[in-house]
Amino acid sequence: MIDVFPELCTDRLRLRQFEDFDLENVYKGLSNPDVIKYYGVHYQSIQETQEQLKWFKTIQIEHTGIWWAICNKQNGDFMGAVGFK
């Protein structure tokens, strides 16, 4: 069975699958003390942050969770993330 990632859209937002080019934005969030204060995961480098992108893919493949990259629908700017585990 081929899984199709469910992309979600509103008038302003596009929720899409994480891609390798999101690495820097994920690092910016998961290395920021204000963002990680209650999150429980943080990274010291871009290289370490690759583990987070691998985790997003793994939980999707295993059907144990799903995470979306939240982007501005008009210009594609990365705004954050949301998901379930």
mmCIF file as gemmi writes it, N, C-alpha and C atoms, coordinates in Angstrom:
data_model
loop_
_atom_site.group_PDB
_atom_site.id
_atom_site.type_symbol
_atom_site.label_atom_id
_atom_site.label_alt_id
_atom_site.label_comp_id
_atom_site.label_asym_id
_atom_site.label_entity_id
_atom_site.label_seq_id
_atom_site.pdbx_PDB_ins_code
_atom_site.Cartn_x
_atom_site.Cartn_y
_atom_site.Cartn_z
_atom_site.occupancy
_atom_site.B_iso_or_equiv
_atom_site.pdbx_formal_charge
_atom_site.auth_seq_id
_atom_site.auth_asym_id
_atom_site.pdbx_PDB_model_num
ATOM 1 N N . MET Axp A 1 ? 0.835 -1.185 0 1 0 ? 1 A 1
ATOM 2 C CA . MET Axp A 1 ? 0 0 0 1 0 ? 1 A 1
ATOM 3 C C . MET Axp A 1 ? 0.877 1.245 0 1 0 ? 1 A 1
ATOM 4 N N . ILE Axp A 2 ? 0.581 2.186 -0.856 1 0 ? 2 A 1
ATOM 5 C CA . ILE Axp A 2 ? 1.33 3.444 -0.92 1 0 ? 2 A 1
ATOM 6 C C . ILE Axp A 2 ? 0.594 4.474 -0.077 1 0 ? 2 A 1
ATOM 7 N N . ASP Axp A 3 ? 1.305 5.037 0.868 1 0 ? 3 A 1
ATOM 8 C CA . ASP Axp A 3 ? 0.725 6.077 1.714 1 0 ? 3 A 1
ATOM 9 C C . ASP Axp A 3 ? 0.888 7.425 1.032 1 0 ? 3 A 1
ATOM 10 N N . VAL Axp A 4 ? -0.163 8.192 1.027 1 0 ? 4 A 1
ATOM 11 C CA . VAL Axp A 4 ? -0.113 9.551 0.509 1 0 ? 4 A 1
ATOM 12 C C . VAL Axp A 4 ? -0.187 10.481 1.709 1 0 ? 4 A 1
ATOM 13 N N . PHE Axp A 5 ? 0.801 11.362 1.827 1 0 ? 5 A 1
ATOM 14 C CA . PHE Axp A 5 ? 0.814 12.277 2.958 1 0 ? 5 A 1
ATOM 15 C C . PHE Axp A 5 ? -0.353 13.252 2.817 1 0 ? 5 A 1
ATOM 16 N N . PRO Axp A 6 ? -1.164 13.397 3.864 1 0 ? 6 A 1
ATOM 17 C CA . PRO Axp A 6 ? -2.327 14.283 3.787 1 0 ? 6 A 1
ATOM 18 C C . PRO Axp A 6 ? -1.929 15.754 3.938 1 0 ? 6 A 1
ATOM 19 N N . GLU Axp A 7 ? -1.966 16.478 2.854 1 0 ? 7 A 1
ATOM 20 C CA . GLU Axp A 7 ? -1.681 17.914 2.907 1 0 ? 7 A 1
ATOM 21 C C . GLU Axp A 7 ? -2.985 18.629 3.239 1 0 ? 7 A 1
ATOM 22 N N . LEU Axp A 8 ? -2.888 19.595 4.142 1 0 ? 8 A 1
ATOM 23 C CA . LEU Axp A 8 ? -4.06 20.345 4.579 1 0 ? 8 A 1
ATOM 24 C C . LEU Axp A 8 ? -3.874 21.814 4.232 1 0 ? 8 A 1
ATOM 25 N N . CYS Axp A 9 ? -4.94 22.473 3.815 1 0 ? 9 A 1
ATOM 26 C CA . CYS Axp A 9 ? -4.858 23.89 3.458 1 0 ? 9 A 1
ATOM 27 C C . CYS Axp A 9 ? -6.043 24.657 4.029 1 0 ? 9 A 1
ATOM 28 N N . THR Axp A 10 ? -5.75 25.883 4.404 1 0 ? 10 A 1
ATOM 29 C CA . THR Axp A 10 ? -6.792 26.838 4.768 1 0 ? 10 A 1
ATOM 30 C C . THR Axp A 10 ? -6.602 28.033 3.839 1 0 ? 10 A 1
ATOM 31 N N . ASP Axp A 11 ? -7.34 29.085 4.075 1 0 ? 11 A 1
ATOM 32 C CA . ASP Axp A 11 ? -7.159 30.286 3.258 1 0 ? 11 A 1
ATOM 33 C C . ASP Axp A 11 ? -5.75 30.851 3.394 1 0 ? 11 A 1
ATOM 34 N N . ARG Axp A 12 ? -5.148 30.709 4.579 1 0 ? 12 A 1
ATOM 35 C CA . ARG Axp A 12 ? -3.839 31.315 4.839 1 0 ? 12 A 1
ATOM 36 C C . ARG Axp A 12 ? -2.699 30.324 4.961 1 0 ? 12 A 1
ATOM 37 N N . LEU Axp A 13 ? -2.995 29.077 5.329 1 0 ? 13 A 1
ATOM 38 C CA . LEU Axp A 13 ? -1.939 28.129 5.674 1 0 ? 13 A 1
ATOM 39 C C . LEU Axp A 13 ? -1.934 26.894 4.789 1 0 ? 13 A 1
ATOM 40 N N . ARG Axp A 14 ? -0.75 26.341 4.65 1 0 ? 14 A 1
ATOM 41 C CA . ARG Axp A 14 ? -0.571 25.04 4 1 0 ? 14 A 1
ATOM 42 C C . ARG Axp A 14 ? 0.197 24.155 4.977 1 0 ? 14 A 1
ATOM 43 N N . LEU Axp A 15 ? -0.377 23.029 5.333 1 0 ? 15 A 1
ATOM 44 C CA . LEU Axp A 15 ? 0.299 22.051 6.188 1 0 ? 15 A 1
ATOM 45 C C . LEU Axp A 15 ? 0.753 20.923 5.282 1 0 ? 15 A 1
ATOM 46 N N . ARG Axp A 16 ? 2.072 20.718 5.241 1 0 ? 16 A 1
ATOM 47 C CA . ARG Axp A 16 ? 2.654 19.777 4.298 1 0 ? 16 A 1
ATOM 48 C C . ARG Axp A 16 ? 3.663 18.892 4.999 1 0 ? 16 A 1
ATOM 49 N N . GLN Axp A 17 ? 4.106 17.895 4.288 1 0 ? 17 A 1
ATOM 50 C CA . GLN Axp A 17 ? 5.109 16.971 4.794 1 0 ? 17 A 1
ATOM 51 C C . GLN Axp A 17 ? 6.45 17.7 4.953 1 0 ? 17 A 1
ATOM 52 N N . PHE Axp A 18 ? 7.193 17.332 5.991 1 0 ? 18 A 1
ATOM 53 C CA . PHE Axp A 18 ? 8.528 17.883 6.162 1 0 ? 18 A 1
ATOM 54 C C . PHE Axp A 18 ? 9.444 17.364 5.063 1 0 ? 18 A 1
ATOM 55 N N . GLU Axp A 19 ? 10.322 18.246 4.593 1 0 ? 19 A 1
ATOM 56 C CA . GLU Axp A 19 ? 11.304 17.911 3.561 1 0 ? 19 A 1
ATOM 57 C C . GLU Axp A 19 ? 12.696 18.225 4.095 1 0 ? 19 A 1
ATOM 58 N N . ASP Axp A 20 ? 13.708 17.707 3.424 1 0 ? 20 A 1
ATOM 59 C CA . ASP Axp A 20 ? 15.086 17.941 3.856 1 0 ? 20 A 1
ATOM 60 C C . ASP Axp A 20 ? 15.43 19.422 3.927 1 0 ? 20 A 1
ATOM 61 N N . PHE Axp A 21 ? 14.85 20.235 3.044 1 0 ? 21 A 1
ATOM 62 C CA . PHE Axp A 21 ? 15.151 21.669 3.051 1 0 ? 21 A 1
ATOM 63 C C . PHE Axp A 21 ? 14.571 22.402 4.26 1 0 ? 21 A 1
ATOM 64 N N . ASP Axp A 22 ? 13.773 21.718 5.08 1 0 ? 22 A 1
ATOM 65 C CA . ASP Axp A 22 ? 13.229 22.304 6.308 1 0 ? 22 A 1
ATOM 66 C C . ASP Axp A 22 ? 14.202 22.215 7.481 1 0 ? 22 A 1
ATOM 67 N N . LEU Axp A 23 ? 15.314 21.55 7.288 1 0 ? 23 A 1
ATOM 68 C CA . LEU Axp A 23 ? 16.248 21.277 8.382 1 0 ? 23 A 1
ATOM 69 C C . LEU Axp A 23 ? 16.633 22.532 9.161 1 0 ? 23 A 1
ATOM 70 N N . GLU Axp A 24 ? 17.011 23.586 8.478 1 0 ? 24 A 1
ATOM 71 C CA . GLU Axp A 24 ? 17.448 24.804 9.176 1 0 ? 24 A 1
ATOM 72 C C . GLU Axp A 24 ? 16.322 25.415 10.002 1 0 ? 24 A 1
ATOM 73 N N . ASN Axp A 25 ? 15.117 25.42 9.474 1 0 ? 25 A 1
ATOM 74 C CA . ASN Axp A 25 ? 13.99 25.972 10.231 1 0 ? 25 A 1
ATOM 75 C C . ASN Axp A 25 ? 13.651 25.12 11.445 1 0 ? 25 A 1
ATOM 76 N N . VAL Axp A 26 ? 13.733 23.808 11.318 1 0 ? 26 A 1
ATOM 77 C CA . VAL Axp A 26 ? 13.492 22.928 12.466 1 0 ? 26 A 1
ATOM 78 C C . VAL Axp A 26 ? 14.565 23.178 13.528 1 0 ? 26 A 1
ATOM 79 N N . TYR Axp A 27 ? 15.797 23.323 13.095 1 0 ? 27 A 1
ATOM 80 C CA . TYR Axp A 27 ? 16.882 23.617 14.038 1 0 ? 27 A 1
ATOM 81 C C . TYR Axp A 27 ? 16.632 24.947 14.756 1 0 ? 27 A 1
ATOM 82 N N . LYS Axp A 28 ? 16.244 25.972 14.024 1 0 ? 28 A 1
ATOM 83 C CA . LYS Axp A 28 ? 15.973 27.278 14.646 1 0 ? 28 A 1
ATOM 84 C C . LYS Axp A 28 ? 14.934 27.15 15.761 1 0 ? 28 A 1
ATOM 85 N N . GLY Axp A 29 ? 13.921 26.345 15.521 1 0 ? 29 A 1
ATOM 86 C CA . GLY Axp A 29 ? 12.891 26.164 16.544 1 0 ? 29 A 1
ATOM 87 C C . GLY Axp A 29 ? 13.362 25.307 17.696 1 0 ? 29 A 1
ATOM 88 N N . LEU Axp A 30 ? 14.001 24.178 17.384 1 0 ? 30 A 1
ATOM 89 C CA . LEU Axp A 30 ? 14.36 23.222 18.437 1 0 ? 30 A 1
ATOM 90 C C . LEU Axp A 30 ? 15.703 23.507 19.092 1 0 ? 30 A 1
ATOM 91 N N . SER Axp A 31 ? 16.247 24.68 18.835 1 0 ? 31 A 1
ATOM 92 C CA . SER Axp A 31 ? 17.418 25.149 19.575 1 0 ? 31 A 1
ATOM 93 C C . SER Axp A 31 ? 17.099 26.451 20.31 1 0 ? 31 A 1
ATOM 94 N N . ASN Axp A 32 ? 15.873 26.919 20.173 1 0 ? 32 A 1
ATOM 95 C CA . ASN Axp A 32 ? 15.433 28.165 20.793 1 0 ? 32 A 1
ATOM 96 C C . ASN Axp A 32 ? 14.855 27.861 22.176 1 0 ? 32 A 1
ATOM 97 N N . PRO Axp A 33 ? 15.444 28.435 23.239 1 0 ? 33 A 1
ATOM 98 C CA . PRO Axp A 33 ? 14.971 28.145 24.598 1 0 ? 33 A 1
ATOM 99 C C . PRO Axp A 33 ? 13.487 28.44 24.828 1 0 ? 33 A 1
ATOM 100 N N . ASP Axp A 34 ? 12.956 29.475 24.185 1 0 ? 34 A 1
ATOM 101 C CA . ASP Axp A 34 ? 11.536 29.789 24.359 1 0 ? 34 A 1
ATOM 102 C C . ASP Axp A 34 ? 10.633 28.74 23.71 1 0 ? 34 A 1
ATOM 103 N N . VAL Axp A 35 ? 11.087 28.167 22.618 1 0 ? 35 A 1
ATOM 104 C CA . VAL Axp A 35 ? 10.303 27.158 21.914 1 0 ? 35 A 1
ATOM 105 C C . VAL Axp A 35 ? 10.352 25.816 22.646 1 0 ? 35 A 1
ATOM 106 N N . ILE Axp A 36 ? 11.525 25.438 23.117 1 0 ? 36 A 1
ATOM 107 C CA . ILE Axp A 36 ? 11.706 24.102 23.703 1 0 ? 36 A 1
ATOM 108 C C . ILE Axp A 36 ? 11.386 24.024 25.193 1 0 ? 36 A 1
ATOM 109 N N . LYS Axp A 37 ? 11.027 25.144 25.771 1 0 ? 37 A 1
ATOM 110 C CA . LYS Axp A 37 ? 10.776 25.197 27.214 1 0 ? 37 A 1
ATOM 111 C C . LYS Axp A 37 ? 9.883 24.059 27.703 1 0 ? 37 A 1
ATOM 112 N N . TYR Axp A 38 ? 8.839 23.747 26.957 1 0 ? 38 A 1
ATOM 113 C CA . TYR Axp A 38 ? 7.899 22.709 27.371 1 0 ? 38 A 1
ATOM 114 C C . TYR Axp A 38 ? 7.866 21.527 26.401 1 0 ? 38 A 1
ATOM 115 N N . TYR Axp A 39 ? 8.741 21.529 25.432 1 0 ? 39 A 1
ATOM 116 C CA . TYR Axp A 39 ? 8.681 20.525 24.362 1 0 ? 39 A 1
ATOM 117 C C . TYR Axp A 39 ? 9.407 19.24 24.714 1 0 ? 39 A 1
ATOM 118 N N . GLY Axp A 40 ? 10.543 19.327 25.389 1 0 ? 40 A 1
ATOM 119 C CA . GLY Axp A 40 ? 11.261 18.131 25.8 1 0 ? 40 A 1
ATOM 120 C C . GLY Axp A 40 ? 12.293 17.621 24.817 1 0 ? 40 A 1
ATOM 121 N N . VAL Axp A 41 ? 12.426 18.252 23.68 1 0 ? 41 A 1
ATOM 122 C CA . VAL Axp A 41 ? 13.432 17.882 22.679 1 0 ? 41 A 1
ATOM 123 C C . VAL Axp A 41 ? 14.173 19.149 22.296 1 0 ? 41 A 1
ATOM 124 N N . HIS Axp A 42 ? 15.496 19.042 22.232 1 0 ? 42 A 1
ATOM 125 C CA . HIS Axp A 42 ? 16.273 20.188 21.757 1 0 ? 42 A 1
ATOM 126 C C . HIS Axp A 42 ? 17.544 19.681 21.088 1 0 ? 42 A 1
ATOM 127 N N . TYR Axp A 43 ? 18.097 20.509 20.235 1 0 ? 43 A 1
ATOM 128 C CA . TYR Axp A 43 ? 19.287 20.134 19.485 1 0 ? 43 A 1
ATOM 129 C C . TYR Axp A 43 ? 20.331 21.236 19.564 1 0 ? 43 A 1
ATOM 130 N N . GLN Axp A 44 ? 21.596 20.8 19.57 1 0 ? 44 A 1
ATOM 131 C CA . GLN Axp A 44 ? 22.726 21.723 19.679 1 0 ? 44 A 1
ATOM 132 C C . GLN Axp A 44 ? 23.303 22.093 18.324 1 0 ? 44 A 1
ATOM 133 N N . SER Axp A 45 ? 22.944 21.345 17.27 1 0 ? 45 A 1
ATOM 134 C CA . SER Axp A 45 ? 23.523 21.613 15.95 1 0 ? 45 A 1
ATOM 135 C C . SER Axp A 45 ? 22.545 21.186 14.856 1 0 ? 45 A 1
ATOM 136 N N . ILE Axp A 46 ? 22.809 21.676 13.667 1 0 ? 46 A 1
ATOM 137 C CA . ILE Axp A 46 ? 22.009 21.287 12.5 1 0 ? 46 A 1
ATOM 138 C C . ILE Axp A 46 ? 22.143 19.787 12.275 1 0 ? 46 A 1
ATOM 139 N N . GLN Axp A 47 ? 23.346 19.256 12.448 1 0 ? 47 A 1
ATOM 140 C CA . GLN Axp A 47 ? 23.566 17.825 12.232 1 0 ? 47 A 1
ATOM 141 C C . GLN Axp A 47 ? 22.7 16.988 13.18 1 0 ? 47 A 1
ATOM 142 N N . GLU Axp A 48 ? 22.634 17.378 14.444 1 0 ? 48 A 1
ATOM 143 C CA . GLU Axp A 48 ? 21.787 16.665 15.406 1 0 ? 48 A 1
ATOM 144 C C . GLU Axp A 48 ? 20.316 16.751 15.011 1 0 ? 48 A 1
ATOM 145 N N . THR Axp A 49 ? 19.917 17.869 14.442 1 0 ? 49 A 1
ATOM 146 C CA . THR Axp A 49 ? 18.521 18.103 14.084 1 0 ? 49 A 1
ATOM 147 C C . THR Axp A 49 ? 18.054 17.17 12.978 1 0 ? 49 A 1
ATOM 148 N N . GLN Axp A 50 ? 18.965 16.601 12.223 1 0 ? 50 A 1
ATOM 149 C CA . GLN Axp A 50 ? 18.588 15.626 11.196 1 0 ? 50 A 1
ATOM 150 C C . GLN Axp A 50 ? 17.839 14.447 11.817 1 0 ? 50 A 1
ATOM 151 N N . GLU Axp A 51 ? 18.135 14.154 13.082 1 0 ? 51 A 1
ATOM 152 C CA . GLU Axp A 51 ? 17.419 13.079 13.776 1 0 ? 51 A 1
ATOM 153 C C . GLU Axp A 51 ? 15.922 13.385 13.871 1 0 ? 51 A 1
ATOM 154 N N . GLN Axp A 52 ? 15.573 14.649 14.028 1 0 ? 52 A 1
ATOM 155 C CA . GLN Axp A 52 ? 14.158 15.026 14.123 1 0 ? 52 A 1
ATOM 156 C C . GLN Axp A 52 ? 13.455 14.763 12.791 1 0 ? 52 A 1
ATOM 157 N N . LEU Axp A 53 ? 14.092 15.129 11.682 1 0 ? 53 A 1
ATOM 158 C CA . LEU Axp A 53 ? 13.484 14.872 10.377 1 0 ? 53 A 1
ATOM 159 C C . LEU Axp A 53 ? 13.34 13.376 10.128 1 0 ? 53 A 1
ATOM 160 N N . LYS Axp A 54 ? 14.322 12.59 10.573 1 0 ? 54 A 1
ATOM 161 C CA . LYS Axp A 54 ? 14.219 11.13 10.45 1 0 ? 54 A 1
ATOM 162 C C . LYS Axp A 54 ? 13.047 10.613 11.284 1 0 ? 54 A 1
ATOM 163 N N . TRP Axp A 55 ? 12.88 11.173 12.467 1 0 ? 55 A 1
ATOM 164 C CA . TRP Axp A 55 ? 11.78 10.761 13.348 1 0 ? 55 A 1
ATOM 165 C C . TRP Axp A 55 ? 10.425 11.062 12.702 1 0 ? 55 A 1
ATOM 166 N N . PHE Axp A 56 ? 10.283 12.249 12.085 1 0 ? 56 A 1
ATOM 167 C CA . PHE Axp A 56 ? 9.036 12.58 11.391 1 0 ? 56 A 1
ATOM 168 C C . PHE Axp A 56 ? 8.701 11.498 10.358 1 0 ? 56 A 1
ATOM 169 N N . LYS Axp A 57 ? 9.701 11.075 9.591 1 0 ? 57 A 1
ATOM 170 C CA . LYS Axp A 57 ? 9.494 10.056 8.56 1 0 ? 57 A 1
ATOM 171 C C . LYS Axp A 57 ? 9.181 8.694 9.179 1 0 ? 57 A 1
ATOM 172 N N . THR Axp A 58 ? 9.894 8.347 10.236 1 0 ? 58 A 1
ATOM 173 C CA . THR Axp A 58 ? 9.714 7.041 10.877 1 0 ? 58 A 1
ATOM 174 C C . THR Axp A 58 ? 8.315 6.871 11.436 1 0 ? 58 A 1
ATOM 175 N N . ILE Axp A 59 ? 7.827 7.855 12.158 1 0 ? 59 A 1
ATOM 176 C CA . ILE Axp A 59 ? 6.496 7.699 12.758 1 0 ? 59 A 1
ATOM 177 C C . ILE Axp A 59 ? 5.41 7.646 11.692 1 0 ? 59 A 1
ATOM 178 N N . GLN Axp A 60 ? 5.636 8.308 10.583 1 0 ? 60 A 1
ATOM 179 C CA . GLN Axp A 60 ? 4.669 8.228 9.489 1 0 ? 60 A 1
ATOM 180 C C . GLN Axp A 60 ? 4.674 6.82 8.892 1 0 ? 60 A 1
ATOM 181 N N . ILE Axp A 61 ? 5.859 6.287 8.612 1 0 ? 61 A 1
ATOM 182 C CA . ILE Axp A 61 ? 5.989 4.947 8.032 1 0 ? 61 A 1
ATOM 183 C C . ILE Axp A 61 ? 5.399 3.893 8.959 1 0 ? 61 A 1
ATOM 184 N N . GLU Axp A 62 ? 5.65 4.046 10.256 1 0 ? 62 A 1
ATOM 185 C CA . GLU Axp A 62 ? 5.166 3.077 11.242 1 0 ? 62 A 1
ATOM 186 C C . GLU Axp A 62 ? 3.705 3.29 11.623 1 0 ? 62 A 1
ATOM 187 N N . HIS Axp A 63 ? 3.1 4.35 11.112 1 0 ? 63 A 1
ATOM 188 C CA . HIS Axp A 63 ? 1.705 4.695 11.427 1 0 ? 63 A 1
ATOM 189 C C . HIS Axp A 63 ? 1.503 4.915 12.924 1 0 ? 63 A 1
ATOM 190 N N . THR Axp A 64 ? 2.5 5.535 13.561 1 0 ? 64 A 1
ATOM 191 C CA . THR Axp A 64 ? 2.399 5.837 14.991 1 0 ? 64 A 1
ATOM 192 C C . THR Axp A 64 ? 2.255 7.333 15.258 1 0 ? 64 A 1
ATOM 193 N N . GLY Axp A 65 ? 2.268 8.133 14.216 1 0 ? 65 A 1
ATOM 194 C CA . GLY Axp A 65 ? 2.124 9.568 14.367 1 0 ? 65 A 1
ATOM 195 C C . GLY Axp A 65 ? 2.28 10.275 13.036 1 0 ? 65 A 1
ATOM 196 N N . ILE Axp A 66 ? 2.073 11.579 13.082 1 0 ? 66 A 1
ATOM 197 C CA . ILE Axp A 66 ? 2.231 12.389 11.879 1 0 ? 66 A 1
ATOM 198 C C . ILE Axp A 66 ? 2.505 13.834 12.285 1 0 ? 66 A 1
ATOM 199 N N . TRP Axp A 67 ? 3.408 14.476 11.571 1 0 ? 67 A 1
ATOM 200 C CA . TRP Axp A 67 ? 3.738 15.882 11.805 1 0 ? 67 A 1
ATOM 201 C C . TRP Axp A 67 ? 3.738 16.628 10.488 1 0 ? 67 A 1
ATOM 202 N N . TRP Axp A 68 ? 3.211 17.853 10.536 1 0 ? 68 A 1
ATOM 203 C CA . TRP Axp A 68 ? 3.156 18.721 9.371 1 0 ? 68 A 1
ATOM 204 C C . TRP Axp A 68 ? 4.053 19.935 9.571 1 0 ? 68 A 1
ATOM 205 N N . ALA Axp A 69 ? 4.636 20.407 8.486 1 0 ? 69 A 1
ATOM 206 C CA . ALA Axp A 69 ? 5.291 21.712 8.451 1 0 ? 69 A 1
ATOM 207 C C . ALA Axp A 69 ? 4.187 22.72 8.149 1 0 ? 69 A 1
ATOM 208 N N . ILE Axp A 70 ? 4.092 23.764 8.955 1 0 ? 70 A 1
ATOM 209 C CA . ILE Axp A 70 ? 3.09 24.801 8.736 1 0 ? 70 A 1
ATOM 210 C C . ILE Axp A 70 ? 3.744 25.921 7.932 1 0 ? 70 A 1
ATOM 211 N N . CYS Axp A 71 ? 3.143 26.251 6.799 1 0 ? 71 A 1
ATOM 212 C CA . CYS Axp A 71 ? 3.717 27.256 5.917 1 0 ? 71 A 1
ATOM 213 C C . CYS Axp A 71 ? 2.667 28.283 5.525 1 0 ? 71 A 1
ATOM 214 N N . ASN Axp A 72 ? 3.142 29.481 5.234 1 0 ? 72 A 1
ATOM 215 C CA . ASN Axp A 72 ? 2.297 30.521 4.687 1 0 ? 72 A 1
ATOM 216 C C . ASN Axp A 72 ? 1.88 30.075 3.288 1 0 ? 72 A 1
ATOM 217 N N . LYS Axp A 73 ? 0.59 29.99 3.032 1 0 ? 73 A 1
ATOM 218 C CA . LYS Axp A 73 ? 0.109 29.478 1.752 1 0 ? 73 A 1
ATOM 219 C C . LYS Axp A 73 ? 0.5 30.389 0.59 1 0 ? 73 A 1
ATOM 220 N N . GLN Axp A 74 ? 0.568 31.684 0.847 1 0 ? 74 A 1
ATOM 221 C CA . GLN Axp A 74 ? 0.839 32.63 -0.229 1 0 ? 74 A 1
ATOM 222 C C . GLN Axp A 74 ? 2.3 32.632 -0.667 1 0 ? 74 A 1
ATOM 223 N N . ASN Axp A 75 ? 3.24 32.624 0.303 1 0 ? 75 A 1
ATOM 224 C CA . ASN Axp A 75 ? 4.656 32.745 -0.078 1 0 ? 75 A 1
ATOM 225 C C . ASN Axp A 75 ? 5.504 31.533 0.307 1 0 ? 75 A 1
ATOM 226 N N . GLY Axp A 76 ? 4.915 30.539 0.966 1 0 ? 76 A 1
ATOM 227 C CA . GLY Axp A 76 ? 5.629 29.322 1.316 1 0 ? 76 A 1
ATOM 228 C C . GLY Axp A 76 ? 6.523 29.409 2.532 1 0 ? 76 A 1
ATOM 229 N N . ASP Axp A 77 ? 6.569 30.561 3.213 1 0 ? 77 A 1
ATOM 230 C CA . ASP Axp A 77 ? 7.43 30.717 4.388 1 0 ? 77 A 1
ATOM 231 C C . ASP Axp A 77 ? 7.051 29.721 5.481 1 0 ? 77 A 1
ATOM 232 N N . PHE Axp A 78 ? 8.081 29.112 6.07 1 0 ? 78 A 1
ATOM 233 C CA . PHE Axp A 78 ? 7.907 28.167 7.171 1 0 ? 78 A 1
ATOM 234 C C . PHE Axp A 78 ? 7.474 28.936 8.414 1 0 ? 78 A 1
ATOM 235 N N . MET Axp A 79 ? 6.45 28.433 9.1 1 0 ? 79 A 1
ATOM 236 C CA . MET Axp A 79 ? 5.918 29.127 10.271 1 0 ? 79 A 1
ATOM 237 C C . MET Axp A 79 ? 5.976 28.273 11.536 1 0 ? 79 A 1
ATOM 238 N N . GLY Axp A 80 ? 6.096 26.959 11.39 1 0 ? 80 A 1
ATOM 239 C CA . GLY Axp A 80 ? 6.119 26.116 12.571 1 0 ? 80 A 1
ATOM 240 C C . GLY Axp A 80 ? 5.755 24.689 12.232 1 0 ? 80 A 1
ATOM 241 N N . ALA Axp A 81 ? 5.318 23.963 13.243 1 0 ? 81 A 1
ATOM 242 C CA . ALA Axp A 81 ? 4.999 22.546 13.082 1 0 ? 81 A 1
ATOM 243 C C . ALA Axp A 81 ? 3.851 22.164 13.996 1 0 ? 81 A 1
ATOM 244 N N . VAL Axp A 82 ? 3.163 21.123 13.592 1 0 ? 82 A 1
ATOM 245 C CA . VAL Axp A 82 ? 2.074 20.582 14.401 1 0 ? 82 A 1
ATOM 246 C C . VAL Axp A 82 ? 1.97 19.098 14.091 1 0 ? 82 A 1
ATOM 247 N N . GLY Axp A 83 ? 1.59 18.32 15.097 1 0 ? 83 A 1
ATOM 248 C CA . GLY Axp A 83 ? 1.476 16.899 14.823 1 0 ? 83 A 1
ATOM 249 C C . GLY Axp A 83 ? 0.914 16.116 15.974 1 0 ? 83 A 1
ATOM 250 N N . PHE Axp A 84 ? 0.854 14.807 15.755 1 0 ? 84 A 1
ATOM 251 C CA . PHE Axp A 84 ? 0.347 13.855 16.74 1 0 ? 84 A 1
ATOM 252 C C . PHE Axp A 84 ? 1.316 12.704 16.864 1 0 ? 84 A 1
ATOM 253 N N . LYS Axp A 85 ? 1.461 12.182 18.05 1 0 ? 85 A 1
ATOM 254 C CA . LYS Axp A 85 ? 2.266 10.983 18.287 1 0 ? 85 A 1
ATOM 255 C C . LYS Axp A 85 ? 1.441 10.069 19.146 1 0 ? 85 A 1
